[in-house]
Structure formats: C-alpha cells, structure tokens
Amino acid sequence: MSTANSRIDYLDALRGFAILAVFFTHASSKADLGGSLRSLLNLGGYGVQLFFVISAFTILMTLTRSLDLEISPIRNFFIRRLMRIFPVYWLGIGIYTLVYGLFESHGWRAAPGPVDYIYNLFLINILFPGSDSSVVPGGWSISVEVIFYFTVPLWCALVKSLRAAFIFTIAAFSLGQLLILGLRSLLDPAVFDSEYWYRSFPNQFPCFGIGLILYYGVQNRFDRSPWLSLTLILISAVFAALVRQLSLPFANILYAISFGFFAYALSIVPWRIFVNRISLHFGRVSYSLYLIHFLVLDLLHRLLQPLDFSPGVNFFLLSFFGLIIAVPLATASFRFYEQRTGRLAKTIIQSLEARSRTLLAKG
C-alpha cells in the first residue's frame, strides 16, 4: 500500500496516467502505427475525459473548503482557475506561432486564420468548427474545460449531495444529447461534422458530472477496506474492456464512469503501484506537458521521417525521446511559469479578501 503524504495525491497520480495515455496516443498517430496495438493505444485519447472527471472533483473540493474560509469564494475560484489556464495557454499560442509561423499549419491541424487566434485567445475555440485545435494542438479540451468553469455557479447552487450529483449528471447527458440532435438537424454537416459534435461541450459535460458524483461518493464513504479498493479496480478494468469490445455509444461518458470507479478505489487505498513519485510528477506537470508534447512529437517526427524507419521503431523513438525532451520542458514551465502565476493569483485573492473584510468591518 502507498504511504502517500497527502490524501489527494491519488488525484495527481490520475492526472499523470491521463497525460501519459494521451501522449502515447499521439505518438502512435505520428508514427503511423497500425494494427491492434494502434487500436489499443488510441484508447489513450480518453485520458482527456479522465482530466475532466478529476477537474470537477477538484473544483468541488476546493469550493467546499473556500465557502467556509472566504468572503467571495466564487470570484476567487475564477481568479485561481483562469490564472492557471490562460497564461500557460497564451504561452502555448506564442510558442506554436514562433515555431510554425503566424498563419501556417501547427503540425497537426489545418493552418489557422486571424479569427482562429481571437477564438483561442479567449478559449472559446471549441464553439467554432476548425478553430478547436488549429492554433494550439489539443486546444479543444482546454476550451471545454474553461466553458465548464462558467457553469460552476449553477451546479454549485444545485448540487449539494450525491443524489443531486446523479440527477444533475443524468440531466446534463439527456439535455446535451437533445441539444446536439436539434443542432445537427439545423447546421451544415459538412462544417459541423461528427468530430465536432464528439468534442462539443454538450457531449463532454456529463464527464464532469461523473467528477461531482465521485466527490460526494468519496465524502460519504464508510468502507475503507483494501478488498473494496481492489474490487473497484477490477470493475473499472472490466467495464472499460466491455466498452471497447462492444464498441458502445457514448464511449467518452462510459470511460469517464470507469475512471470514476478507479479514482474511488485509489481514494480508499492509494496503492504505490499507481500513486508514486513518477505518476505524481507527471500529474503535477500534466498541463504544461499536454500543451508541449504535440510540438515535441511533431518536430521529432520530422527529424525521423527521412530515416524511413518502420512504424514500430518510429513509435519507440518518438515515445522515448519525446518523453526525454518534453518532460523537462514541462517541468520548467510548471516551476517557473505555472507556479508563479499561481502565486500571483493567490496574492490577488488575498488582497481582495482583505479589502472585503475591511469594508465589512467598517459597515
């Protein structure tokens, strides 16, 4: 069993697994890997849904604490989260533009236009076909995350129990699918294609709901048996295997449910095989690593292409050297950029809270 110092270390470890899964998916894509291994590695793309589950859990946990300690917890939530997301993303925009050129393809998608930059600067790019990942590869999921933040006041007021979390998630799924069905009948399918609807916020929103269910499940947990933890890990694995084998619809949500079982299991016992120094480090630098790994893999691919290696060799070399290069870059970004913007957000919040307390005292 783990002897993790923090009871939420398992959340960082889960982020570590999520970013590694996404990394290997994109490495296999760049290597043009085929066969059953490629099919298996493609499942790593669902690491994005694991990020969504963890994000909702963490937000609710942080907000619950803040309600008792802060005068303006919702305002402070937005300051913390937006200061965490936007500066690093803007740095990503600058780096990709510097490397590839202003209106050139950034290695993964079609070349962005001027309007794509505007959408990406405000992280509303998921709302517009072709803009979702055109400036920063993978930017669609960051945009979904930011749009989720603006729903927080709504579900913070409505979701106050495990039962409410279930109802909210079912409602989010039902209303989301009805909205997509209606919009698909009205909008041009040549522009708003299947990939767009898969990535769309209404289709991903229920994954965040799984995180809300997980939070209240963890809070209400009574049984801390290691056997329960192991059973839930087995259930998670079997459930994920069935989703893959049967090619079930709404796979993103079903995998999110599987991740919920796995996260709940680690909340009971943070087994060292899962929660350890390596997974924790990957989790802590996961945001910067997510943004930078596309660039590293693409540039490595361009270097390896003239050598004409087999797809299997290419995948190994891209994965090995990709991690060797990308992880130190992500670590530097985390330490010298992410943590500094986090400290700045903390300073701003402390100043605003002090001012609010002074005004209350005078009033």
Secondary structure as GFF3:
##gff-version 3
##sequence-region A 1 363
A	DSSP	alpha_helix	9	30	.	.	.	ID=ss1
A	DSSP	alpha_helix	35	42	.	.	.	ID=ss2
A	DSSP	three_ten_helix	43	46	.	.	.	ID=ss3
A	DSSP	alpha_helix	47	69	.	.	.	ID=ss4
A	DSSP	alpha_helix	73	100	.	.	.	ID=ss5
A	DSSP	alpha_helix	114	121	.	.	.	ID=ss6
A	DSSP	three_ten_helix	125	127	.	.	.	ID=ss7
A	DSSP	alpha_helix	139	149	.	.	.	ID=ss8
A	DSSP	alpha_helix	152	158	.	.	.	ID=ss9
A	DSSP	alpha_helix	162	186	.	.	.	ID=ss10
A	DSSP	alpha_helix	194	199	.	.	.	ID=ss11
A	DSSP	alpha_helix	201	219	.	.	.	ID=ss12
A	DSSP	alpha_helix	226	246	.	.	.	ID=ss13
A	DSSP	alpha_helix	251	268	.	.	.	ID=ss14
A	DSSP	alpha_helix	277	284	.	.	.	ID=ss15
A	DSSP	alpha_helix	286	304	.	.	.	ID=ss16
A	DSSP	three_ten_helix	305	307	.	.	.	ID=ss17
A	DSSP	alpha_helix	311	333	.	.	.	ID=ss18
A	DSSP	pi_helix	334	338	.	.	.	ID=ss19
A	DSSP	alpha_helix	339	362	.	.	.	ID=ss20
###
